Amino acid sequence: MTEPEPAGSAIARRQLGRTLTRLREAKGLRQEDLAGKLEWSQAKLWRLESGKNGVTVRTMDIEALARFTDADEDTTEHLVTLLAQTKVKGWWYDSTAIPGWFQLYLELEALAFSLREYHTELITGVLQTRDYASAVVRADAEGLLITETEVRELVDVRARRAGLLTRQRPTAPRFDIVLNEAAVRRPVGGEEVMAAQLRHLVKLIDDLPNLTVRIIPFSAGIHRGALASGSFVVLDFPPDSEPTTVYSEGLTGAAYLNKPAEVERHVWAFEGITNKALDRKSSRELLTQIAKEFET
C-alpha cells in the first residue's frame, strides 16, 4: 500500500529520482560517494532518488548534483524543470475527500496513453453516470463520517475523470475495459439508475473510437481474471516517462506494481480475460438487453 502523497506531483518526483539515479550510475558513483560530495546523508539522497515524500531540495542542490554527475546543459535544465513540477499541485490535491493513496492514481491516469481495465463488481469510475456514482459513494460511505458535501465532491471527481474520454490535448487515452457480467447486472442505485447507466455505456461505445467495453459473461466459466483476485488496471505511458504500472485497489489503500514480473502476470491475466469476453458488438447487444430488463 502506498503512503499519502503531499501536495505536488508524485510523478515528477519519481522521474526526477530515476534521472538522477541514471546519471549517478553512469558516472560510476555510489550513493555514499555522491552524498559525501554534497555533504548530505546517504538517506537523503536515497529518498530523493526513490521519489519519496518530504525531501527538501532546492534548485542549487539539483544544479550541484548535475555538476558532480557531468550532466550537460539540457539535462540540467530538464532536472530543474522536474524539480519545479514536484511542487505543482493537481486539481485533486485540495480535496479533503480524496484519499492520498488515490491521488497518485489520478495523476497516473491523466498521464497514461493506454489503460487496460478489468472490473469484477462495479462499472469503472470514468464510465459512471452521476446517479450511479452517487449510489456507489454512498454505499462506500456507510459507517464513515462523510458529509453530504464530500459525497458530492467524490461524485464530481468521477465526472471530472470522465473528461479523459474526450480530451483533445493531449490526445485522449485508449481505454480497453472488460466488465464481469455481475457488474452490469447488479442494480446499483435501483433499476431506473441502472437502466440509465447501461444506456450511457452503450452511447459511449457508439460515440468514442478510443473506448472498447467488453463483457465477460457468466457462461465463460473459470478464466484468468479469477486468478488475479479482483479488479485491476494496467496503465501504459509515453516513452521515457513512467514504467507500465498495475493498479489494484482495496478497502483501505491501493497497490501500485511496476516490477516486470508483476506487470507480465497481470498482462497475461488480462489477455486471458479478453479471450473469454464477448466481442464489442455482442457486448453492446447484451448491455442493451439488460437495460431493457431493468426498464420493465
CYANA upper distance limits for C-alpha pairs under 8 A (distance plus 0.5 A):
  1 MET  CA    101 TRP  CA      8.32
  1 MET  CA    253 GLY  CA      6.20
  1 MET  CA    254 ALA  CA      5.70
  1 MET  CA    255 ALA  CA      5.48
  1 MET  CA    256 TYR  CA      8.04
  2 THR  CA    101 TRP  CA      6.28
  2 THR  CA    253 GLY  CA      7.52
  2 THR  CA    254 ALA  CA      7.03
  2 THR  CA    255 ALA  CA      7.15
  2 THR  CA    256 TYR  CA      8.01
  3 GLU  CA    100 GLY  CA      7.86
  3 GLU  CA    101 TRP  CA      6.92
  4 PRO  CA     99 PRO  CA      8.09
  4 PRO  CA    100 GLY  CA      4.81
  4 PRO  CA    101 TRP  CA      5.94
  5 GLU  CA     10 ALA  CA      7.52
  5 GLU  CA     53 ASN  CA      7.32
  5 GLU  CA    100 GLY  CA      5.97
  5 GLU  CA    101 TRP  CA      7.52
  5 GLU  CA    103 GLN  CA      7.90
  5 GLU  CA    104 LEU  CA      7.77
  6 PRO  CA     53 ASN  CA      7.45
  6 PRO  CA     54 GLY  CA      8.35
  6 PRO  CA    100 GLY  CA      8.40
  7 ALA  CA     87 LYS  CA      7.50
  7 ALA  CA     88 VAL  CA      7.96
  7 ALA  CA     89 LYS  CA      6.03
  7 ALA  CA     90 GLY  CA      8.45
  7 ALA  CA     93 TYR  CA      6.45
  8 GLY  CA     85 GLN  CA      7.74
  8 GLY  CA     86 THR  CA      5.54
  8 GLY  CA     87 LYS  CA      4.83
  8 GLY  CA     88 VAL  CA      5.14
  8 GLY  CA     89 LYS  CA      4.85
  8 GLY  CA     90 GLY  CA      7.47
  8 GLY  CA     93 TYR  CA      8.38
  9 SER  CA     13 ARG  CA      7.05
  9 SER  CA     85 GLN  CA      6.72
  9 SER  CA     86 THR  CA      5.08
  9 SER  CA     87 LYS  CA      6.84
  9 SER  CA     88 VAL  CA      6.40
  9 SER  CA     89 LYS  CA      6.72
  9 SER  CA     90 GLY  CA      7.64
  9 SER  CA    107 GLU  CA      8.26
 10 ALA  CA     14 ARG  CA      6.79
 10 ALA  CA     51 GLY  CA      7.91
 10 ALA  CA     86 THR  CA      7.13
 10 ALA  CA    104 LEU  CA      7.19
 10 ALA  CA    107 GLU  CA      8.39
 11 ILE  CA     15 GLN  CA      6.69
 11 ILE  CA     86 THR  CA      8.24
 11 ILE  CA    104 LEU  CA      8.41
 11 ILE  CA    107 GLU  CA      7.74
 11 ILE  CA    108 LEU  CA      7.92
 11 ILE  CA    242 GLU  CA      8.32
 12 ALA  CA     16 LEU  CA      6.45
 12 ALA  CA     82 LEU  CA      6.13
 12 ALA  CA     83 LEU  CA      7.72
 12 ALA  CA     85 GLN  CA      6.38
 12 ALA  CA     86 THR  CA      5.68
 13 ARG  CA     17 GLY  CA      6.61
 13 ARG  CA     48 LEU  CA      8.25
 13 ARG  CA     51 GLY  CA      5.24
 13 ARG  CA     52 LYS  CA      7.83
 13 ARG  CA     82 LEU  CA      7.87
 13 ARG  CA     83 LEU  CA      7.83
 13 ARG  CA     86 THR  CA      6.08
 14 ARG  CA     18 ARG  CA      6.72
 14 ARG  CA     49 GLU  CA      8.12
 14 ARG  CA     50 SER  CA      7.14
 14 ARG  CA     51 GLY  CA      4.80
 14 ARG  CA     52 LYS  CA      8.25
 15 GLN  CA     19 THR  CA      6.63
 15 GLN  CA     51 GLY  CA      8.04
 15 GLN  CA     82 LEU  CA      8.00
 15 GLN  CA    241 SER  CA      7.30
 15 GLN  CA    242 GLU  CA      7.92
 16 LEU  CA     20 LEU  CA      6.69
 16 LEU  CA     49 GLU  CA      7.74
 16 LEU  CA     51 GLY  CA      7.70
 16 LEU  CA     79 LEU  CA      6.94
 16 LEU  CA     82 LEU  CA      6.44
 16 LEU  CA     83 LEU  CA      7.48
 17 GLY  CA     21 THR  CA      6.65
 17 GLY  CA     48 LEU  CA      6.17
 17 GLY  CA     49 GLU  CA      4.15
 17 GLY  CA     50 SER  CA      6.03
 17 GLY  CA     51 GLY  CA      5.71
 18 ARG  CA     22 ARG  CA      6.78
 18 ARG  CA     49 GLU  CA      6.57
 18 ARG  CA     50 SER  CA      7.76
 18 ARG  CA     51 GLY  CA      8.37
 19 THR  CA     23 LEU  CA      6.81
 19 THR  CA     79 LEU  CA      8.35
 20 LEU  CA     24 ARG  CA      6.65
 20 LEU  CA     49 GLU  CA      6.79
 20 LEU  CA     65 LEU  CA      8.36
 21 THR  CA     25 GLU  CA      6.59
 21 THR  CA     49 GLU  CA      6.38
 22 ARG  CA     26 ALA  CA      6.48
 23 LEU  CA     27 LYS  CA      6.82
 23 LEU  CA     69 THR  CA      6.36
 23 LEU  CA     70 ASP  CA      8.46
 23 LEU  CA     71 ALA  CA      7.64
 24 ARG  CA     28 GLY  CA      6.92
 24 ARG  CA     29 LEU  CA      6.00
 24 ARG  CA     30 ARG  CA      7.84
 24 ARG  CA     31 GLN  CA      8.31
 24 ARG  CA     34 LEU  CA      8.22
 24 ARG  CA     69 THR  CA      6.23
 25 GLU  CA     29 LEU  CA      6.29
 25 GLU  CA     30 ARG  CA      7.75
 27 LYS  CA     69 THR  CA      6.39
 27 LYS  CA     70 ASP  CA      8.13
 29 LEU  CA     33 ASP  CA      6.55
 29 LEU  CA     34 LEU  CA      6.85
 30 ARG  CA     34 LEU  CA      6.96
 31 GLN  CA     35 ALA  CA      6.45
 31 GLN  CA     42 GLN  CA      6.78
 31 GLN  CA     45 LEU  CA      7.43
 31 GLN  CA     46 TRP  CA      7.70
 32 GLU  CA     36 GLY  CA      6.55
 32 GLU  CA     41 SER  CA      8.38
 32 GLU  CA     42 GLN  CA      5.86
 33 ASP  CA     37 LYS  CA      7.04
 34 LEU  CA     38 LEU  CA      6.89
 34 LEU  CA     68 PHE  CA      8.05
 35 ALA  CA     39 GLU  CA      6.45
 35 ALA  CA     40 TRP  CA      5.38
 35 ALA  CA     41 SER  CA      6.46
 35 ALA  CA     42 GLN  CA      5.90
 35 ALA  CA     45 LEU  CA      6.77
 36 GLY  CA     40 TRP  CA      6.57
 36 GLY  CA     41 SER  CA      7.85
 36 GLY  CA     42 GLN  CA      8.27
 37 LYS  CA     68 PHE  CA      8.41
 38 LEU  CA     64 ALA  CA      8.02
 38 LEU  CA     65 LEU  CA      8.15
 40 TRP  CA     44 LYS  CA      7.06
 40 TRP  CA     45 LEU  CA      7.63
 41 SER  CA     45 LEU  CA      7.32
 42 GLN  CA     46 TRP  CA      6.60
 43 ALA  CA     47 ARG  CA      6.62
 44 LYS  CA     48 LEU  CA      6.72
 44 LYS  CA     55 VAL  CA      7.42
 45 LEU  CA     49 GLU  CA      6.60
 46 TRP  CA     50 SER  CA      6.48
 47 ARG  CA     51 GLY  CA      6.67
 47 ARG  CA     52 LYS  CA      5.61
 47 ARG  CA     53 ASN  CA      8.16
 47 ARG  CA     55 VAL  CA      7.38
 48 LEU  CA     52 LYS  CA      6.62
 48 LEU  CA     55 VAL  CA      6.81
 57 VAL  CA     61 ASP  CA      6.62
 57 VAL  CA     62 ILE  CA      7.83
 58 ARG  CA     62 ILE  CA      7.14
 59 THR  CA     63 GLU  CA      6.74
 59 THR  CA     80 VAL  CA      6.75
 59 THR  CA     83 LEU  CA      7.84
 60 MET  CA     64 ALA  CA      6.62
 61 ASP  CA     65 LEU  CA      6.75
 62 ILE  CA     66 ALA  CA      6.68
 62 ILE  CA     76 THR  CA      8.32
 62 ILE  CA     79 LEU  CA      7.40
 62 ILE  CA     80 VAL  CA      7.07
 62 ILE  CA     83 LEU  CA      8.45
 63 GLU  CA     67 ARG  CA      6.79
 63 GLU  CA     76 THR  CA      7.08
 63 GLU  CA     80 VAL  CA      8.00
 64 ALA  CA     68 PHE  CA      6.75
 65 LEU  CA     69 THR  CA      6.74
 66 ALA  CA     70 ASP  CA      6.50
 66 ALA  CA     71 ALA  CA      5.41
 66 ALA  CA     72 ASP  CA      8.24
 66 ALA  CA     75 THR  CA      8.48
 66 ALA  CA     76 THR  CA      6.36
 67 ARG  CA     71 ALA  CA      6.66
 71 ALA  CA     75 THR  CA      6.37
 71 ALA  CA     76 THR  CA      6.59
 72 ASP  CA     76 THR  CA      6.65
 73 GLU  CA     77 GLU  CA      6.68
 74 ASP  CA     78 HIS  CA      6.70
 75 THR  CA     79 LEU  CA      6.70
 76 THR  CA     80 VAL  CA      6.79
 77 GLU  CA     81 THR  CA      6.67
 78 HIS  CA     82 LEU  CA      6.69
 79 LEU  CA     83 LEU  CA      6.73
 80 VAL  CA     84 ALA  CA      6.88
 81 THR  CA     85 GLN  CA      6.81
 82 LEU  CA     86 THR  CA      6.86
 83 LEU  CA     87 LYS  CA      7.73
 84 ALA  CA     88 VAL  CA      7.51
 89 LYS  CA     93 TYR  CA      6.65
 90 GLY  CA    107 GLU  CA      8.09
 92 TRP  CA     98 ILE  CA      7.82
 92 TRP  CA    103 GLN  CA      7.27
 92 TRP  CA    106 LEU  CA      8.42
 93 TYR  CA    103 GLN  CA      7.72
 95 SER  CA    153 GLU  CA      8.40
 96 THR  CA    150 GLU  CA      8.31
 97 ALA  CA    150 GLU  CA      6.08
 97 ALA  CA    153 GLU  CA      7.54
 97 ALA  CA    154 LEU  CA      7.16
 98 ILE  CA    102 PHE  CA      7.26
 98 ILE  CA    103 GLN  CA      7.33
 98 ILE  CA    154 LEU  CA      7.56
 99 PRO  CA    103 GLN  CA      7.10
100 GLY  CA    104 LEU  CA      7.68
101 TRP  CA    105 TYR  CA      7.94
101 TRP  CA    253 GLY  CA      6.46
101 TRP  CA    254 ALA  CA      6.88
102 PHE  CA    106 LEU  CA      7.01
102 PHE  CA    253 GLY  CA      8.19
102 PHE  CA    254 ALA  CA      7.87
103 GLN  CA    107 GLU  CA      7.03
104 LEU  CA    108 LEU  CA      6.75
105 TYR  CA    109 GLU  CA      6.34
105 TYR  CA    247 TYR  CA      8.21
106 LEU  CA    110 ALA  CA      6.71
107 GLU  CA    111 LEU  CA      6.90
108 LEU  CA    112 ALA  CA      6.59
108 LEU  CA    235 LEU  CA      8.27
109 GLU  CA    115 LEU  CA      8.46
109 GLU  CA    235 LEU  CA      7.85
110 ALA  CA    164 LEU  CA      7.70
111 LEU  CA    237 PHE  CA      7.19
112 ALA  CA    173 PRO  CA      6.98
112 ALA  CA    235 LEU  CA      6.51
112 ALA  CA    236 ASP  CA      6.06
112 ALA  CA    237 PHE  CA      5.07
112 ALA  CA    238 PRO  CA      7.57
113 PHE  CA    172 ALA  CA      7.80
113 PHE  CA    173 PRO  CA      4.84
113 PHE  CA    174 ARG  CA      6.64
113 PHE  CA    235 LEU  CA      8.28
113 PHE  CA    236 ASP  CA      6.58
113 PHE  CA    237 PHE  CA      5.91
113 PHE  CA    238 PRO  CA      7.02
114 SER  CA    173 PRO  CA      5.74
114 SER  CA    174 ARG  CA      5.06
114 SER  CA    175 PHE  CA      6.55
114 SER  CA    176 ASP  CA      8.36
114 SER  CA    235 LEU  CA      6.46
114 SER  CA    236 ASP  CA      5.66
114 SER  CA    237 PHE  CA      7.43
115 LEU  CA    173 PRO  CA      7.77
115 LEU  CA    174 ARG  CA      6.66
115 LEU  CA    175 PHE  CA      5.51
115 LEU  CA    176 ASP  CA      6.70
115 LEU  CA    177 ILE  CA      8.41
115 LEU  CA    233 VAL  CA      7.11
115 LEU  CA    234 VAL  CA      6.18
115 LEU  CA    235 LEU  CA      5.20
115 LEU  CA    236 ASP  CA      6.89
116 ARG  CA    175 PHE  CA      6.70
116 ARG  CA    176 ASP  CA      5.34
116 ARG  CA    177 ILE  CA      6.41
116 ARG  CA    233 VAL  CA      6.13
116 ARG  CA    234 VAL  CA      5.52
116 ARG  CA    235 LEU  CA      7.08
116 ARG  CA    270 PHE  CA      8.21
117 GLU  CA    175 PHE  CA      8.11
117 GLU  CA    176 ASP  CA      6.74
117 GLU  CA    177 ILE  CA      5.18
117 GLU  CA    178 VAL  CA      6.59
117 GLU  CA    231 SER  CA      8.15
117 GLU  CA    232 PHE  CA      6.51
117 GLU  CA    233 VAL  CA      4.87
117 GLU  CA    234 VAL  CA      6.86
118 TYR  CA    177 ILE  CA      6.51
118 TYR  CA    178 VAL  CA      5.34
118 TYR  CA    179 LEU  CA      6.42
118 TYR  CA    180 ASN  CA      8.24
118 TYR  CA    225 GLY  CA      8.26
118 TYR  CA    231 SER  CA      5.83
118 TYR  CA    232 PHE  CA      6.07
118 TYR  CA    233 VAL  CA      6.92
118 TYR  CA    270 PHE  CA      7.75
119 HIS  CA    123 ILE  CA      7.34
119 HIS  CA    124 THR  CA      7.36
119 HIS  CA    177 ILE  CA      8.40
119 HIS  CA    178 VAL  CA      6.99
119 HIS  CA    179 LEU  CA      5.56
119 HIS  CA    180 ASN  CA      6.74
119 HIS  CA    183 ALA  CA      7.94
119 HIS  CA    230 GLY  CA      7.77
119 HIS  CA    231 SER  CA      5.02
119 HIS  CA    232 PHE  CA      7.26
120 THR  CA    179 LEU  CA      6.65
120 THR  CA    180 ASN  CA      5.34
120 THR  CA    181 GLU  CA      8.39
120 THR  CA    182 ALA  CA      7.39
120 THR  CA    183 ALA  CA      6.54
120 THR  CA    230 GLY  CA      6.81
120 THR  CA    231 SER  CA      6.16
121 GLU  CA    180 ASN  CA      7.44
121 GLU  CA    182 ALA  CA      6.60
121 GLU  CA    183 ALA  CA      5.01
122 LEU  CA    179 LEU  CA      8.47
122 LEU  CA    182 ALA  CA      8.48
122 LEU  CA    183 ALA  CA      5.13
122 LEU  CA    184 VAL  CA      7.91
123 ILE  CA    127 LEU  CA      7.30
123 ILE  CA    128 GLN  CA      7.12
123 ILE  CA    179 LEU  CA      7.52
123 ILE  CA    183 ALA  CA      6.42
123 ILE  CA    184 VAL  CA      7.53
124 THR  CA    128 GLN  CA      7.09
125 GLY  CA    133 ALA  CA      7.85
125 GLY  CA    158 ARG  CA      6.04
125 GLY  CA    161 ARG  CA      8.11
125 GLY  CA    162 ALA  CA      8.12
126 VAL  CA    158 ARG  CA      6.49
126 VAL  CA    159 ALA  CA      7.61
126 VAL  CA    161 ARG  CA      6.07
126 VAL  CA    162 ALA  CA      4.85
126 VAL  CA    163 GLY  CA      8.47
126 VAL  CA    164 LEU  CA      8.36
126 VAL  CA    165 LEU  CA      8.22
127 LEU  CA    162 ALA  CA      7.01
127 LEU  CA    201 LEU  CA      7.31
128 GLN  CA    132 TYR  CA      6.53
128 GLN  CA    133 ALA  CA      6.24
128 GLN  CA    158 ARG  CA      7.71
128 GLN  CA    159 ALA  CA      8.22
128 GLN  CA    197 GLN  CA      7.29
129 THR  CA    133 ALA  CA      6.50
129 THR  CA    159 ALA  CA      8.19
129 THR  CA    196 ALA  CA      8.45
129 THR  CA    197 GLN  CA      6.39
129 THR  CA    200 HIS  CA      7.79
130 ARG  CA    134 SER  CA      6.46
130 ARG  CA    155 VAL  CA      6.93
130 ARG  CA    158 ARG  CA      8.48
130 ARG  CA    159 ALA  CA      7.50
131 ASP  CA    135 ALA  CA      6.86
131 ASP  CA    189 GLY  CA      7.76
131 ASP  CA    193 VAL  CA      6.80
132 TYR  CA    136 VAL  CA      6.86
132 TYR  CA    188 VAL  CA      6.99
132 TYR  CA    189 GLY  CA      6.58
132 TYR  CA    193 VAL  CA      6.72
132 TYR  CA    194 MET  CA      7.55
132 TYR  CA    197 GLN  CA      7.20
133 ALA  CA    137 VAL  CA      6.62
133 ALA  CA    155 VAL  CA      6.30
133 ALA  CA    158 ARG  CA      7.71
134 SER  CA    138 ARG  CA      6.57
134 SER  CA    151 VAL  CA      7.71
134 SER  CA    152 ARG  CA      8.08
134 SER  CA    155 VAL  CA      6.38
135 ALA  CA    139 ALA  CA      6.67
135 ALA  CA    188 VAL  CA      6.96
135 ALA  CA    189 GLY  CA      5.60
136 VAL  CA    140 ASP  CA      6.70
136 VAL  CA    188 VAL  CA      7.71
136 VAL  CA    189 GLY  CA      8.29
137 VAL  CA    141 ALA  CA      6.56
137 VAL  CA    151 VAL  CA      6.94
137 VAL  CA    154 LEU  CA      7.62
137 VAL  CA    155 VAL  CA      7.69
138 ARG  CA    142 GLU  CA      6.95
138 ARG  CA    151 VAL  CA      7.51
141 ALA  CA    145 LEU  CA      7.95
141 ALA  CA    146 ILE  CA      6.74
146 ILE  CA    150 GLU  CA      6.63
146 ILE  CA    151 VAL  CA      7.41
147 THR  CA    151 VAL  CA      6.85
148 GLU  CA    152 ARG  CA      6.79
149 THR  CA    153 GLU  CA      6.65
150 GLU  CA    154 LEU  CA      6.60
151 VAL  CA    155 VAL  CA      6.81
152 ARG  CA    156 ASP  CA      6.59
153 GLU  CA    157 VAL  CA      6.81
154 LEU  CA    158 ARG  CA      7.19
155 VAL  CA    159 ALA  CA      6.94
156 ASP  CA    160 ARG  CA      6.56
157 VAL  CA    161 ARG  CA      6.63
158 ARG  CA    162 ALA  CA      6.82
159 ALA  CA    163 GLY  CA      7.64
160 ARG  CA    164 LEU  CA      8.44
162 ALA  CA    166 THR  CA      8.40
163 GLY  CA    167 ARG  CA      6.50
164 LEU  CA    172 ALA  CA      6.35
164 LEU  CA    173 PRO  CA      7.51
165 LEU  CA    172 ALA  CA      6.35
165 LEU  CA    173 PRO  CA      7.49
165 LEU  CA    208 LEU  CA      8.19
165 LEU  CA    210 ASN  CA      8.04
165 LEU  CA    211 LEU  CA      8.13
166 THR  CA    172 ALA  CA      6.36
166 THR  CA    208 LEU  CA      8.32
167 ARG  CA    171 THR  CA      6.64
167 ARG  CA    172 ALA  CA      5.19
168 GLN  CA    172 ALA  CA      6.61
172 ALA  CA    210 ASN  CA      8.01
173 PRO  CA    210 ASN  CA      7.53
174 ARG  CA    210 ASN  CA      5.37
174 ARG  CA    211 LEU  CA      6.68
175 PHE  CA    210 ASN  CA      6.71
175 PHE  CA    211 LEU  CA      5.39
175 PHE  CA    212 THR  CA      6.76
176 ASP  CA    211 LEU  CA      6.61
176 ASP  CA    212 THR  CA      5.38
176 ASP  CA    213 VAL  CA      6.83
177 ILE  CA    211 LEU  CA      8.23
177 ILE  CA    212 THR  CA      6.50
177 ILE  CA    213 VAL  CA      5.37
177 ILE  CA    214 ARG  CA      6.84
178 VAL  CA    213 VAL  CA      6.31
178 VAL  CA    214 ARG  CA      5.32
178 VAL  CA    215 ILE  CA      6.16
178 VAL  CA    216 ILE  CA      7.32
178 VAL  CA    273 ILE  CA      8.22
178 VAL  CA    274 THR  CA      7.63
178 VAL  CA    277 ALA  CA      7.90
179 LEU  CA    183 ALA  CA      6.81
179 LEU  CA    184 VAL  CA      8.00
179 LEU  CA    213 VAL  CA      7.90
179 LEU  CA    214 ARG  CA      6.80
179 LEU  CA    215 ILE  CA      5.46
179 LEU  CA    216 ILE  CA      6.67
180 ASN  CA    184 VAL  CA      7.86
180 ASN  CA    215 ILE  CA      6.35
180 ASN  CA    216 ILE  CA      5.53
180 ASN  CA    217 PRO  CA      7.09
180 ASN  CA    218 PHE  CA      8.32
181 GLU  CA    185 ARG  CA      6.84
181 GLU  CA    215 ILE  CA      6.44
181 GLU  CA    216 ILE  CA      6.30
181 GLU  CA    217 PRO  CA      5.61
181 GLU  CA    218 PHE  CA      6.75
182 ALA  CA    186 ARG  CA      6.39
182 ALA  CA    218 PHE  CA      8.40
184 VAL  CA    198 LEU  CA      7.86
184 VAL  CA    287 LEU  CA      7.97
184 VAL  CA    290 ILE  CA      8.29
185 ARG  CA    290 ILE  CA      7.58
187 PRO  CA    191 GLU  CA      6.16
187 PRO  CA    193 VAL  CA      8.39
187 PRO  CA    194 MET  CA      6.15
188 VAL  CA    193 VAL  CA      7.67
188 VAL  CA    194 MET  CA      6.57
189 GLY  CA    193 VAL  CA      6.10
189 GLY  CA    194 MET  CA      7.20
190 GLY  CA    194 MET  CA      6.67
191 GLU  CA    195 ALA  CA      6.53
191 GLU  CA    294 PHE  CA      5.66
191 GLU  CA    295 GLU  CA      7.43
192 GLU  CA    196 ALA  CA      6.81
192 GLU  CA    294 PHE  CA      7.31
192 GLU  CA    295 GLU  CA      7.15
193 VAL  CA    197 GLN  CA      6.65
194 MET  CA    198 LEU  CA      6.73
194 MET  CA    291 ALA  CA      7.81
194 MET  CA    294 PHE  CA      7.49
195 ALA  CA    199 ARG  CA      6.72
195 ALA  CA    290 ILE  CA      8.21
195 ALA  CA    291 ALA  CA      5.03
195 ALA  CA    292 LYS  CA      7.61
195 ALA  CA    294 PHE  CA      5.94
195 ALA  CA    295 GLU  CA      6.70
196 ALA  CA    200 HIS  CA      6.60
196 ALA  CA    291 ALA  CA      7.97
197 GLN  CA    201 LEU  CA      6.83
198 LEU  CA    202 VAL  CA      6.83
198 LEU  CA    287 LEU  CA      6.57
198 LEU  CA    288 THR  CA      7.61
198 LEU  CA    290 ILE  CA      8.26
198 LEU  CA    291 ALA  CA      6.20
199 ARG  CA    203 LYS  CA      6.81
199 ARG  CA    287 LEU  CA      8.17
199 ARG  CA    288 THR  CA      7.39
199 ARG  CA    291 ALA  CA      7.06
200 HIS  CA    204 LEU  CA      6.76
201 LEU  CA    205 ILE  CA      6.71
201 LEU  CA    287 LEU  CA      8.35
202 VAL  CA    206 ASP  CA      6.76
202 VAL  CA    284 ARG  CA      6.60
202 VAL  CA    287 LEU  CA      7.39
202 VAL  CA    288 THR  CA      7.54
203 LYS  CA    207 ASP  CA      6.55
204 LEU  CA    208 LEU  CA      6.22
204 LEU  CA    211 LEU  CA      8.07
205 ILE  CA    209 PRO  CA      8.20
205 ILE  CA    211 LEU  CA      6.88
205 ILE  CA    212 THR  CA      7.05
205 ILE  CA    213 VAL  CA      7.27
205 ILE  CA    284 ARG  CA      8.04
212 THR  CA    280 ARG  CA      7.34
213 VAL  CA    280 ARG  CA      7.05
213 VAL  CA    283 SER  CA      7.74
214 ARG  CA    274 THR  CA      8.42
214 ARG  CA    277 ALA  CA      6.71
214 ARG  CA    278 LEU  CA      6.41
214 ARG  CA    279 ASP  CA      6.67
214 ARG  CA    280 ARG  CA      6.15
214 ARG  CA    283 SER  CA      5.75
214 ARG  CA    284 ARG  CA      8.29
215 ILE  CA    277 ALA  CA      5.98
215 ILE  CA    278 LEU  CA      6.07
215 ILE  CA    279 ASP  CA      8.34
215 ILE  CA    283 SER  CA      5.88
216 ILE  CA    220 ALA  CA      7.17
216 ILE  CA    273 ILE  CA      7.87
216 ILE  CA    274 THR  CA      8.25
216 ILE  CA    276 LYS  CA      6.78
216 ILE  CA    277 ALA  CA      4.55
216 ILE  CA    278 LEU  CA      6.48
217 PRO  CA    277 ALA  CA      7.22
217 PRO  CA    278 LEU  CA      7.74
220 ALA  CA    276 LYS  CA      6.47
220 ALA  CA    277 ALA  CA      7.96
222 ILE  CA    226 ALA  CA      7.25
223 HIS  CA    227 LEU  CA      7.86
223 HIS  CA    272 GLY  CA      7.21
223 HIS  CA    273 ILE  CA      6.78
223 HIS  CA    276 LYS  CA      7.60
224 ARG  CA    228 ALA  CA      7.21
224 ARG  CA    268 TRP  CA      8.46
224 ARG  CA    269 ALA  CA      5.41
224 ARG  CA    270 PHE  CA      7.82
224 ARG  CA    272 GLY  CA      5.88
224 ARG  CA    273 ILE  CA      6.36
225 GLY  CA    229 SER  CA      7.63
225 GLY  CA    230 GLY  CA      7.74
225 GLY  CA    269 ALA  CA      6.11
225 GLY  CA    270 PHE  CA      7.23
225 GLY  CA    272 GLY  CA      7.75
225 GLY  CA    273 ILE  CA      6.15
226 ALA  CA    230 GLY  CA      7.41
227 LEU  CA    269 ALA  CA      8.03
228 ALA  CA    266 HIS  CA      7.64
228 ALA  CA    269 ALA  CA      7.19
231 SER  CA    248 SER  CA      7.02
231 SER  CA    249 GLU  CA      8.07
232 PHE  CA    246 VAL  CA      7.29
232 PHE  CA    247 TYR  CA      6.16
232 PHE  CA    248 SER  CA      5.23
232 PHE  CA    249 GLU  CA      7.83
233 VAL  CA    246 VAL  CA      6.06
233 VAL  CA    247 TYR  CA      5.61
233 VAL  CA    248 SER  CA      7.16
234 VAL  CA    244 THR  CA      7.55
234 VAL  CA    245 THR  CA      6.34
234 VAL  CA    246 VAL  CA      5.04
234 VAL  CA    247 TYR  CA      7.01
234 VAL  CA    263 VAL  CA      8.25
234 VAL  CA    266 HIS  CA      8.06
234 VAL  CA    267 VAL  CA      7.88
235 LEU  CA    244 THR  CA      6.16
235 LEU  CA    245 THR  CA      5.78
235 LEU  CA    246 VAL  CA      6.76
235 LEU  CA    247 TYR  CA      8.24
236 ASP  CA    242 GLU  CA      8.39
236 ASP  CA    243 PRO  CA      7.68
236 ASP  CA    244 THR  CA      5.23
236 ASP  CA    245 THR  CA      7.31
237 PHE  CA    241 SER  CA      7.02
237 PHE  CA    242 GLU  CA      6.28
237 PHE  CA    243 PRO  CA      7.27
237 PHE  CA    244 THR  CA      6.93
238 PRO  CA    242 GLU  CA      7.82
243 PRO  CA    258 ASN  CA      6.99
244 THR  CA    258 ASN  CA      6.59
244 THR  CA    263 VAL  CA      7.67
245 THR  CA    256 TYR  CA      6.97
245 THR  CA    257 LEU  CA      6.00
245 THR  CA    258 ASN  CA      5.10
245 THR  CA    263 VAL  CA      7.24
246 VAL  CA    255 ALA  CA      8.33
246 VAL  CA    256 TYR  CA      6.20
246 VAL  CA    257 LEU  CA      5.43
246 VAL  CA    258 ASN  CA      6.84
246 VAL  CA    262 GLU  CA      8.42
246 VAL  CA    263 VAL  CA      6.76
246 VAL  CA    266 HIS  CA      7.94
247 TYR  CA    254 ALA  CA      7.50
247 TYR  CA    255 ALA  CA      6.33
247 TYR  CA    256 TYR  CA      5.41
247 TYR  CA    257 LEU  CA      7.04
248 SER  CA    254 ALA  CA      6.14
248 SER  CA    255 ALA  CA      5.73
248 SER  CA    256 TYR  CA      7.26
249 GLU  CA    253 GLY  CA      6.73
249 GLU  CA    254 ALA  CA      4.74
249 GLU  CA    255 ALA  CA      6.86
250 GLY  CA    254 ALA  CA      6.07
257 LEU  CA    262 GLU  CA      6.90
257 LEU  CA    263 VAL  CA      7.37
258 ASN  CA    262 GLU  CA      7.08
258 ASN  CA    263 VAL  CA      6.48
259 LYS  CA    263 VAL  CA      6.71
260 PRO  CA    264 GLU  CA      6.45
261 ALA  CA    265 ARG  CA      6.69
262 GLU  CA    266 HIS  CA      7.01
263 VAL  CA    267 VAL  CA      6.64
264 GLU  CA    268 TRP  CA      6.53
265 ARG  CA    269 ALA  CA      6.77
266 HIS  CA    270 PHE  CA      6.61
267 VAL  CA    271 GLU  CA      6.63
268 TRP  CA    272 GLY  CA      6.85
269 ALA  CA    273 ILE  CA      6.71
270 PHE  CA    274 THR  CA      6.70
271 GLU  CA    275 ASN  CA      6.79
272 GLY  CA    276 LYS  CA      7.07
273 ILE  CA    277 ALA  CA      6.72
274 THR  CA    278 LEU  CA      8.41
278 LEU  CA    282 SER  CA      6.27
278 LEU  CA    283 SER  CA      6.07
279 ASP  CA    283 SER  CA      6.45
280 ARG  CA    284 ARG  CA      6.69
281 LYS  CA    285 GLU  CA      6.82
282 SER  CA    286 LEU  CA      6.68
283 SER  CA    287 LEU  CA      6.70
284 ARG  CA    288 THR  CA      6.72
285 GLU  CA    289 GLN  CA      6.65
286 LEU  CA    290 ILE  CA      6.66
287 LEU  CA    291 ALA  CA      6.59
288 THR  CA    292 LYS  CA      6.85
289 GLN  CA    293 GLU  CA      6.91
290 ILE  CA    294 PHE  CA      6.86
291 ALA  CA    295 GLU  CA      6.85
292 LYS  CA    296 THR  CA      6.91
